[in-house]
């Protein structure tokens, strides 16, 4: 006999979204159980005995999991639909039959590494702040950041009245007007990297995510994707101790 499970966990296991995002969908009234809209967080269902619908489409239970790394181009939104008609990242996944969702977001004008999956539990592990999954970005900023600005980023700066966690920052190249910098963080606040550089007075001109942990783009072309294996997934969490050693 099937045991009851929380509704948000069932949705995550079925590949709808991460557990946290599934909770949002429930509170938004987008989930029905046996024809009734459910908005309570404590709701449980018995898989196989009750019918669950998300956006009026039946959720059929746990799918075979798939993990994808996409080199997202600029101009694509990391949502599954867009009322403004802009292109969505999943349209780049030609040949992928499974329904997948992005793990976190990249802004419309930000490019680079983007994970997509139908494994809501793994997505939750990557997104949850307690797991401190490090993400490295390459930012081109206006001007030439002073050493005091770099040290401020490394120690943490105030963004919307809350101090950011320490970052690892390295200047890569300067040209006549701008500076290219790599920055590694483990938080996932909205537009965080851009806001951090803005806070120290050097606006971001372009931004690219290079990696999750030690899982990088390597030679993956813009707009291209690859299917990840178990060893790839381990890399997502692998640089935590290395980061702490370098910043101790």
C-alpha positions as CSV (number, residue, x, y, z in Angstrom):
1,X,0.0,0.0,0.0
2,X,1.3,3.4,-1.0
3,X,2.2,5.7,1.9
4,X,1.0,9.3,2.0
5,X,3.5,11.9,0.9
6,X,3.5,15.7,1.0
7,X,2.1,17.2,-2.1
8,X,5.2,19.4,-2.8
9,X,7.4,16.4,-2.5
10,X,5.3,14.4,-4.9
11,X,5.5,17.3,-7.4
12,X,9.3,17.5,-7.0
13,X,9.7,13.8,-7.5
14,X,7.5,14.0,-10.6
15,X,9.8,16.5,-12.2
16,X,7.5,19.6,-12.0
17,X,10.0,21.8,-10.1
18,X,12.2,21.9,-7.0
19,X,10.3,21.3,-3.8
20,X,10.6,25.0,-2.9
21,X,9.1,26.1,-6.3
22,X,6.4,23.4,-6.0
23,X,5.4,25.0,-2.7
24,X,5.0,28.3,-4.6
25,X,2.8,26.7,-7.2
26,X,0.6,25.2,-4.5
27,X,0.1,28.6,-2.8
28,X,-0.7,30.1,-6.2
29,X,-3.6,27.7,-6.6
30,X,-2.1,25.9,-9.6
31,X,-2.3,22.4,-8.2
32,X,-5.5,20.3,-7.9
33,X,-6.0,17.0,-6.2
34,X,-9.0,15.0,-7.3
35,X,-10.4,18.1,-9.0
36,X,-10.0,20.3,-5.9
37,X,-7.5,23.2,-5.7
38,X,-5.1,22.7,-2.9
39,X,-3.3,25.6,-1.3
40,X,-2.3,24.2,2.1
41,X,1.3,23.4,2.7
42,X,0.6,20.4,4.9
43,X,-1.5,18.6,2.3
44,X,-0.6,15.0,1.7
45,X,-1.7,12.6,-1.1
46,X,-1.5,8.9,-1.7
47,X,0.3,8.3,-5.0
48,X,-1.6,6.0,-7.4
49,X,-4.9,6.5,-5.5
50,X,-5.4,10.2,-6.0
51,X,-5.1,12.3,-9.2
52,X,-2.9,15.3,-9.1
53,X,-3.0,18.1,-11.7
54,X,-0.6,21.0,-12.3
55,X,-1.9,23.8,-14.5
56,X,-4.8,21.4,-15.4
57,X,-2.4,18.7,-16.7
58,X,-2.2,15.4,-14.8
59,X,1.0,14.6,-13.0
60,X,1.7,11.0,-13.6
61,X,4.3,10.3,-10.9
62,X,8.1,10.0,-10.8
63,X,9.9,10.1,-14.2
64,X,13.3,8.8,-15.1
65,X,15.6,11.6,-14.2
66,X,17.7,13.5,-16.7
67,X,20.3,16.2,-16.0
68,X,21.3,18.7,-18.6
69,X,23.9,21.5,-18.7
70,X,23.1,24.2,-21.2
71,X,25.3,27.1,-22.4
72,X,22.5,29.7,-22.3
73,X,22.7,32.5,-24.8
74,X,21.6,36.0,-24.1
75,X,18.0,36.9,-25.0
76,X,16.5,33.7,-23.5
77,X,14.3,33.6,-20.4
78,X,14.8,30.9,-17.8
79,X,11.0,30.3,-17.3
80,X,8.9,27.6,-18.9
81,X,6.6,30.1,-20.5
82,X,6.7,33.9,-21.2
83,X,3.7,36.2,-21.5
84,X,5.8,38.6,-23.5
85,X,6.6,36.0,-26.1
86,X,10.4,36.0,-25.6
87,X,12.3,32.7,-26.4
88,X,12.5,30.3,-23.5
89,X,15.6,28.1,-22.7
90,X,13.8,24.8,-23.1
91,X,13.3,25.6,-26.8
92,X,17.0,25.0,-27.2
93,X,16.7,21.4,-26.0
94,X,15.9,19.8,-29.3
95,X,15.6,16.0,-29.0
96,X,14.8,16.1,-25.2
97,X,11.4,14.4,-24.7
98,X,11.3,14.7,-20.9
99,X,9.7,17.8,-19.3
100,X,12.6,19.6,-17.5
101,X,12.9,22.9,-15.6
102,X,15.8,25.3,-14.9
103,X,17.6,25.0,-11.6
104,X,17.6,28.6,-10.6
105,X,17.6,31.5,-13.1
106,X,19.8,33.6,-15.3
107,X,18.7,37.0,-16.4
108,X,17.6,37.7,-20.0
109,X,21.0,39.4,-20.7
110,X,23.1,36.9,-18.8
111,X,24.6,33.9,-20.5
112,X,26.4,30.7,-19.5
113,X,26.0,27.6,-17.5
114,X,22.4,26.6,-16.7
115,X,21.3,23.3,-15.2
116,X,18.0,21.8,-16.2
117,X,16.4,18.6,-14.8
118,X,13.2,16.8,-13.9
119,X,14.8,15.8,-10.5
120,X,13.2,18.1,-8.0
121,X,15.1,16.7,-5.1
122,X,18.5,17.4,-6.7
123,X,17.4,20.8,-7.7
124,X,16.4,21.5,-4.1
125,X,19.9,20.3,-2.9
126,X,21.6,22.7,-5.3
127,X,19.4,25.7,-4.5
128,X,19.2,25.3,-0.7
129,X,21.5,27.9,0.9
130,X,22.7,25.4,3.6
131,X,24.4,23.3,0.9
132,X,26.5,26.2,-0.3
133,X,26.9,25.2,-3.9
134,X,29.4,27.6,-5.4
135,X,28.8,29.2,-8.7
136,X,31.5,31.1,-10.6
137,X,30.8,34.0,-12.9
138,X,32.8,36.2,-15.3
139,X,31.7,39.8,-15.2
140,X,32.8,42.7,-17.3
141,X,32.5,45.8,-15.2
142,X,32.7,49.5,-16.1
143,X,36.0,51.0,-14.9
144,X,38.9,49.6,-12.9
145,X,37.9,48.4,-9.4
146,X,40.2,49.6,-6.7
147,X,41.8,47.1,-4.3
148,X,39.4,48.4,-1.6
149,X,36.4,47.4,-3.8
150,X,37.8,43.9,-4.4
151,X,38.4,43.4,-0.6
152,X,34.8,44.6,0.1
153,X,33.4,42.0,-2.3
154,X,35.6,39.3,-0.7
155,X,34.4,40.2,2.8
156,X,30.7,40.8,1.8
157,X,28.8,44.0,0.9
158,X,25.4,45.3,1.8
159,X,22.8,44.4,-0.8
160,X,19.2,45.5,0.0
161,X,20.3,45.9,3.7
162,X,21.7,42.4,4.0
163,X,25.4,41.6,3.9
164,X,26.4,39.0,1.2
165,X,28.6,36.0,2.1
166,X,32.3,36.3,1.4
167,X,33.2,35.9,-2.3
168,X,36.3,34.8,-4.2
169,X,37.3,37.5,-6.6
170,X,40.0,37.6,-9.3
171,X,40.8,40.3,-11.9
172,X,41.4,38.6,-15.3
173,X,41.9,41.4,-17.8
174,X,41.6,45.2,-18.2
175,X,41.0,47.1,-21.4
176,X,40.6,50.8,-22.1
177,X,37.2,51.1,-20.4
178,X,36.3,47.9,-18.6
179,X,37.7,45.1,-16.4
180,X,37.0,41.4,-16.6
181,X,36.6,39.7,-13.2
182,X,35.7,36.2,-12.0
183,X,33.7,36.0,-8.9
184,X,32.6,32.9,-7.0
185,X,29.6,32.9,-4.6
186,X,27.3,30.4,-3.0
187,X,24.2,32.5,-2.5
188,X,21.4,32.8,-5.0
189,X,19.7,36.1,-4.4
190,X,18.0,37.7,-7.4
191,X,20.5,39.6,-9.6
192,X,23.1,39.2,-6.8
193,X,26.3,39.5,-8.8
194,X,25.1,42.7,-10.6
195,X,24.0,44.2,-7.3
196,X,27.3,43.4,-5.6
197,X,29.3,45.2,-8.2
198,X,26.8,48.0,-8.2
199,X,27.3,48.3,-4.4
200,X,31.0,49.0,-4.8
201,X,30.5,51.4,-7.7
202,X,31.4,49.3,-10.8
203,X,28.3,48.4,-12.9
204,X,28.2,45.1,-14.7
205,X,28.3,45.4,-18.5
206,X,28.1,41.7,-19.3
207,X,27.8,38.6,-17.2
208,X,28.4,34.9,-17.8
209,X,28.1,31.9,-15.4
210,X,31.1,29.7,-15.9
211,X,30.4,26.8,-13.5
212,X,28.5,25.1,-10.7
213,X,31.1,23.8,-8.3
214,X,33.8,22.4,-10.6
215,X,31.3,21.5,-13.4
216,X,32.1,24.0,-16.1
217,X,31.1,24.6,-19.7
218,X,34.4,23.4,-21.1
219,X,34.1,23.6,-24.9
220,X,30.3,23.6,-24.9
221,X,29.1,26.1,-27.6
222,X,26.6,28.8,-27.0
223,X,23.1,27.5,-27.2
224,X,24.4,23.9,-27.0
225,X,23.7,21.4,-24.2
226,X,25.0,18.1,-22.9
227,X,23.5,15.3,-20.8
228,X,25.2,14.9,-17.5
229,X,26.3,11.6,-15.8
230,X,26.8,10.8,-12.1
231,X,30.4,11.9,-12.1
232,X,29.3,15.3,-13.6
233,X,26.7,15.7,-10.8
234,X,29.4,15.1,-8.1
235,X,31.4,18.0,-9.5
236,X,28.5,20.4,-8.7
237,X,29.3,19.9,-5.0
238,X,33.0,19.2,-5.2
239,X,34.7,22.6,-4.8
240,X,33.2,23.5,-1.4
241,X,36.3,22.5,0.6
242,X,38.7,23.9,-2.0
243,X,36.9,27.3,-1.9
244,X,37.2,27.4,1.9
245,X,40.9,26.6,1.8
246,X,41.6,29.4,-0.6
247,X,39.6,31.9,1.5
248,X,40.7,30.9,5.0
